[in-house]
Amino acid sequence: MPVFAGLLLAAGWLAPAALSQVPPPDAPAQDSGAVAAYSRAGADTCIKCHDGPDVLSLFKTPHGSRADPHSPFAAGQLQCEACHGPGGAHAGRVRSGQPRPPILAFGAGSATPAESQNQVCLGCHDGAVQDAWHGGEHERGKVACADCHRVHARHDEVRTMDRQAAVCVACHERQRTEMAKPFHHPVEGNAMNCASCHSPHGSTNDFQLRRASLNDTCYDCHAEKRGPLLWEHAPVTEDCSNCHVAHGSTQPALLRARAPLLCQQCHSQAGHPSFAYGPGSLPGAGAPSSYLVAGSCLNCHSQVHGSNHPSGSRLTR
């Protein structure tokens, strides 16, 4: 048995059954029309050349666990070639100056089409991803699983709270810009990540939201805004994004604009006391309160998301 295979077998990483599945040394050579051959020594053949820490860290991940019967390294499985395909020709002798026959490669820069890469992953993970992946935004955009996931890495960044957003915004640049604005969701504080609102593996909802609507997604955290309320504010019950921006804003509370400018996009100023009363217009030449004339709508209409007070029809209580 080769040295590398002996070391990994002793450590519990290689399974003898996996080695028995490859063709024996005296097997006849296959012609060009035959099925590609697997390497003769499993992963030991691969790590003779691919022995960097970025590859060997696989043995610290679920994919490299012999104890998991679903792992490529479990007894009877094909180890590296379970994902990368038959490597016999790739690992065999080649003429001087000739390139080695390619194997299935993953990730950025790979010549393997995203569909072919994903077929390998979905061969095991189709139950976890479920049907939403097929026809979803990422599949239609020809995004490969390995564009986001790092199978060999001990800690897959996209699955960690503090690093997931950095992976997502590598493609979603507009969201990166919005999240850099003064007011944004606490992604940097590790209180949430992109998957708190979105389903990256696919969803039948708009924007791959986790819930059926934007409001239902917001209510996961902002349950106090859900209601039911005696007096409702129509734009609130319709869509939170009528007033708020999801990823970041230059205005407090992720508002699209400050009040009263935001409110006046729907509400005419005509007939409002702040418009009718000017300086000296009150009896005795008195001036109205500055809260009325120049203040924000929220100074009076504080229950902008809705009110349960019997006298709160104007959202003042």
C-alpha positions as CSV (number, residue, x, y, z in Angstrom):
1,M,0.0,0.0,0.0
2,P,1.4,3.5,-0.9
3,V,2.8,5.6,2.0
4,F,0.1,8.3,1.9
5,A,-2.7,5.7,1.9
6,G,-1.2,3.9,4.8
7,L,-1.0,7.1,6.9
8,L,-4.5,8.2,6.1
9,L,-5.9,4.6,6.7
10,A,-4.2,4.6,10.1
11,A,-5.7,7.9,10.9
12,G,-9.2,6.6,9.9
13,W,-9.5,8.8,6.8
14,L,-9.2,6.1,4.1
15,A,-11.3,3.0,3.9
16,P,-9.9,-0.2,2.5
17,A,-13.2,-0.9,0.8
18,A,-12.8,2.3,-1.3
19,L,-9.5,1.1,-2.6
20,S,-11.0,-2.3,-3.6
21,Q,-13.4,-0.5,-6.0
22,V,-10.7,0.7,-8.3
23,P,-9.3,-1.5,-11.1
24,P,-6.6,-3.9,-10.1
25,P,-3.0,-3.2,-11.3
26,D,-3.2,-6.0,-13.9
27,A,-6.4,-4.8,-15.4
28,P,-6.3,-4.4,-19.2
29,A,-5.9,-0.9,-20.6
30,Q,-9.2,0.7,-21.7
31,D,-9.7,2.1,-25.2
32,S,-10.9,5.6,-25.9
33,G,-14.5,4.5,-26.1
34,A,-14.5,2.8,-22.7
35,V,-15.7,4.3,-19.4
36,A,-13.0,6.3,-17.8
37,A,-11.0,4.5,-15.1
38,Y,-10.7,5.4,-11.5
39,S,-7.3,5.9,-9.9
40,R,-5.7,2.8,-8.4
41,A,-5.2,4.1,-4.9
42,G,-8.1,6.4,-4.2
43,A,-7.3,9.7,-2.5
44,D,-3.7,8.6,-1.9
45,T,-3.2,9.1,-5.7
46,C,-4.6,12.6,-5.5
47,I,-2.7,13.9,-2.5
48,K,0.7,12.9,-4.0
49,C,0.3,16.1,-6.0
50,H,-2.6,18.0,-4.3
51,D,-1.1,18.1,-0.8
52,G,-1.6,21.7,0.1
53,P,-3.4,22.8,3.3
54,D,-6.4,24.0,1.2
55,V,-6.9,20.4,0.1
56,L,-6.0,18.5,3.2
57,S,-8.3,20.6,5.3
58,L,-11.1,18.5,3.7
59,F,-10.4,15.8,6.3
60,K,-11.6,18.2,9.0
61,T,-15.0,18.6,7.3
62,P,-18.1,16.4,7.1
63,H,-17.1,15.6,3.5
64,G,-13.9,14.0,4.7
65,S,-15.4,12.1,7.6
66,R,-15.3,8.3,7.5
67,A,-17.8,8.1,10.3
68,D,-20.6,9.6,8.2
69,P,-22.0,6.9,5.9
70,H,-23.0,9.6,3.4
71,S,-19.5,11.0,3.2
72,P,-17.4,10.4,0.1
73,F,-14.8,8.9,2.5
74,A,-17.1,6.4,4.1
75,A,-16.5,2.7,3.6
76,G,-17.1,1.7,0.1
77,Q,-17.2,5.2,-1.4
78,L,-14.9,6.7,-4.0
79,Q,-13.3,9.4,-1.9
80,C,-12.0,12.4,-4.0
81,E,-13.3,10.8,-7.2
82,A,-16.9,10.7,-5.8
83,C,-17.0,14.5,-6.7
84,H,-14.2,15.0,-9.2
85,G,-14.9,12.0,-11.3
86,P,-12.6,9.2,-12.5
87,G,-9.0,10.3,-12.2
88,G,-7.1,7.3,-13.6
89,A,-6.2,9.1,-16.9
90,H,-5.5,12.4,-15.1
91,A,-3.1,10.7,-12.6
92,G,-1.5,8.4,-15.2
93,R,1.5,8.9,-17.4
94,V,1.3,11.5,-20.2
95,R,3.7,12.3,-23.0
96,S,6.2,15.0,-22.4
97,G,4.7,18.4,-23.2
98,Q,1.1,17.1,-23.3
99,P,-1.5,18.4,-20.8
100,R,-3.0,16.0,-18.4
101,P,-6.6,14.9,-19.1
102,P,-8.9,17.2,-17.1
103,I,-11.1,16.1,-14.2
104,L,-14.2,17.8,-12.9
105,A,-13.1,21.1,-11.3
106,F,-15.2,23.4,-9.0
107,G,-15.3,27.0,-8.1
108,A,-14.1,30.3,-9.7
109,G,-12.0,29.8,-12.8
110,S,-13.3,26.3,-13.5
111,A,-13.9,25.3,-17.1
112,T,-16.6,22.9,-15.9
113,P,-20.0,24.4,-16.6
114,A,-22.0,25.3,-13.5
115,E,-24.7,22.8,-14.4
116,S,-22.2,20.0,-14.4
117,Q,-20.8,21.1,-11.1
118,N,-24.2,21.4,-9.5
119,Q,-25.3,18.0,-10.7
120,V,-22.5,16.5,-8.6
121,C,-23.6,18.4,-5.5
122,L,-27.3,17.8,-6.0
123,G,-26.5,14.1,-6.3
124,C,-26.2,14.1,-2.5
125,H,-27.8,17.4,-1.4
126,D,-31.0,17.4,-3.5
127,G,-33.1,16.6,-0.4
128,A,-31.7,19.5,1.5
129,V,-31.9,22.0,-1.3
130,Q,-35.3,20.6,-2.4
131,D,-37.3,21.7,-5.4
132,A,-36.9,25.4,-5.0
133,W,-33.4,25.4,-6.4
134,H,-34.6,24.2,-9.8
135,G,-35.8,27.3,-11.6
136,G,-34.6,29.6,-8.9
137,E,-32.7,32.9,-9.4
138,H,-29.3,31.3,-8.7
139,E,-29.8,28.4,-11.0
140,R,-31.1,30.6,-13.8
141,G,-28.1,32.8,-13.3
142,K,-25.8,29.7,-13.7
143,V,-24.4,30.1,-10.2
144,A,-22.4,27.0,-9.2
145,C,-22.6,25.7,-5.6
146,A,-18.8,26.1,-5.4
147,D,-19.1,29.8,-6.2
148,C,-20.5,30.3,-2.7
149,H,-19.4,27.2,-0.8
150,R,-15.9,26.0,0.1
151,V,-16.1,22.2,0.4
152,H,-12.5,21.7,1.4
153,A,-12.4,24.5,4.0
154,R,-12.9,23.5,7.6
155,H,-15.2,26.5,8.1
156,D,-17.4,27.2,5.1
157,E,-17.6,31.1,5.2
158,V,-21.1,31.3,3.7
159,R,-22.4,29.2,6.5
160,T,-20.9,31.4,9.3
161,M,-22.8,34.4,10.7
162,D,-19.9,36.8,10.5
163,R,-18.7,36.0,7.0
164,Q,-21.8,35.1,5.0
165,A,-22.6,38.6,3.9
166,A,-19.1,39.1,2.5
167,V,-19.6,36.1,0.2
168,C,-23.0,37.3,-1.0
169,V,-22.0,40.9,-1.7
170,A,-19.2,39.7,-3.9
171,C,-21.9,39.3,-6.6
172,H,-24.7,41.6,-5.1
173,E,-22.7,44.8,-5.4
174,R,-25.7,47.2,-5.1
175,Q,-26.6,45.6,-1.7
176,R,-23.0,46.0,-0.6
177,T,-23.2,49.8,-1.3
178,E,-26.5,50.1,0.5
179,M,-25.2,48.2,3.5
180,A,-22.4,50.6,3.8
181,K,-24.8,53.5,4.4
182,P,-25.1,55.0,7.9
183,F,-28.3,53.1,8.7
184,H,-28.6,49.4,8.0
185,H,-29.5,46.1,9.5
186,P,-27.1,44.7,12.1
187,V,-25.2,42.4,9.7
188,E,-21.8,43.7,10.8
189,G,-22.8,43.1,14.4
190,N,-23.4,39.4,13.7
191,A,-27.0,39.7,14.9
192,M,-28.3,38.5,11.5
193,N,-27.1,37.6,8.0
194,C,-28.4,37.5,4.4
195,A,-30.1,34.1,5.0
196,S,-32.1,35.6,7.9
197,C,-34.3,37.1,5.2
198,H,-33.5,35.3,1.9
199,S,-33.4,31.6,0.9
200,P,-30.2,31.3,-1.2
201,H,-31.0,27.8,-2.5
202,G,-34.3,29.0,-4.0
203,S,-37.7,30.2,-3.1
204,T,-41.0,30.6,-4.8
205,N,-41.3,34.1,-3.2
206,D,-40.2,37.4,-4.6
207,F,-36.5,38.1,-4.1
208,Q,-36.1,34.6,-2.7
209,L,-37.5,35.7,0.6
210,R,-37.9,33.2,3.3
211,R,-41.6,34.1,3.9
212,A,-44.5,34.5,1.5
213,S,-44.3,38.3,1.5
214,L,-41.9,41.1,2.5
215,N,-44.1,42.0,5.5
216,D,-44.1,38.5,6.8
217,T,-40.4,38.4,6.5
218,C,-40.0,41.6,8.4
219,Y,-42.4,40.4,11.1
220,D,-40.0,37.6,12.0
221,C,-38.0,40.2,13.9
222,H,-40.5,43.1,14.1
223,A,-43.4,41.2,15.5
224,E,-44.8,44.2,17.4
225,K,-45.7,45.7,14.0
226,R,-47.8,42.7,12.9
227,G,-51.1,43.6,14.6
228,P,-54.0,43.1,14.4
229,L,-54.6,46.8,15.1
230,L,-57.8,48.8,15.5
231,W,-56.6,51.6,13.4
232,E,-54.3,50.6,10.5
233,H,-52.0,52.7,8.3
234,A,-52.7,51.4,4.8
235,P,-49.1,51.7,3.4
236,V,-47.8,49.7,6.4
237,T,-50.2,46.7,5.9
238,E,-49.6,46.8,2.2
239,D,-45.8,46.7,2.0
240,C,-43.0,47.8,4.5
241,S,-40.9,48.9,1.5
242,N,-43.4,51.8,0.8
243,C,-41.5,53.7,3.6
244,H,-38.4,51.6,4.4
245,V,-35.4,50.4,2.4
246,A,-34.3,46.9,3.3
247,H,-30.5,47.0,3.0
248,G,-29.5,50.5,4.0
249,S,-30.4,54.1,4.0
250,T,-29.1,57.6,4.8
251,Q,-32.2,58.2,6.9
252,P,-32.9,56.9,10.4
253,A,-35.0,53.7,10.7
254,L,-34.1,52.8,7.1
255,L,-36.6,55.3,5.9
256,R,-36.7,56.3,2.2
257,A,-36.9,60.0,3.2
258,R,-37.4,62.0,6.4
259,A,-40.8,63.2,7.5
260,P,-42.6,65.3,6.5
261,L,-41.2,64.7,3.0
262,L,-41.9,61.0,3.2
263,C,-45.4,61.5,4.5
264,Q,-46.2,64.2,1.9
265,Q,-45.6,61.7,-0.9
266,C,-49.1,60.4,-0.1
267,H,-50.7,63.0,2.1
268,S,-51.5,66.5,0.8
269,Q,-50.5,69.4,3.0
270,A,-53.7,71.3,2.1
271,G,-56.1,71.6,5.0
272,H,-53.6,70.6,7.6
273,P,-53.3,73.0,10.6
274,S,-49.6,73.4,10.0
275,F,-50.4,74.9,6.6
276,A,-53.4,77.1,7.6
277,Y,-51.7,78.6,10.7
278,G,-48.9,81.0,10.1
279,P,-47.2,83.5,12.5
280,G,-49.7,85.9,14.0
281,S,-52.7,83.9,12.7
282,L,-54.0,82.8,16.1
283,P,-56.2,85.1,18.2
284,G,-54.2,87.7,20.0
285,A,-51.6,87.6,17.2
286,G,-50.1,84.5,18.8
287,A,-48.0,82.1,16.9
288,P,-48.7,78.3,16.7
289,S,-46.3,75.9,18.3
290,S,-43.2,75.2,16.3
291,Y,-44.0,71.5,16.6
292,L,-47.0,72.2,14.5
293,V,-45.5,74.5,11.9
294,A,-42.0,73.1,11.4
295,G,-41.9,69.8,13.2
296,S,-42.0,66.3,11.9
297,C,-45.4,64.6,11.3
298,L,-44.2,62.0,13.9
299,N,-44.3,64.6,16.6
300,C,-48.1,64.2,16.6
301,H,-48.8,61.1,14.6
302,S,-46.5,58.9,16.6
303,Q,-48.3,55.6,16.0
304,V,-47.5,55.5,12.4
305,H,-47.6,51.7,12.2
306,G,-51.1,51.6,13.6
307,S,-52.9,52.2,16.9
308,N,-55.2,50.3,19.2
309,H,-56.3,53.4,21.2
310,P,-60.1,54.2,20.8
311,S,-59.2,57.8,19.9
312,G,-56.3,56.8,17.7
313,S,-58.0,57.1,14.3
314,R,-55.4,59.6,13.2
315,L,-52.6,57.5,14.6
316,T,-51.9,60.1,17.3
317,R,-52.3,57.7,20.2
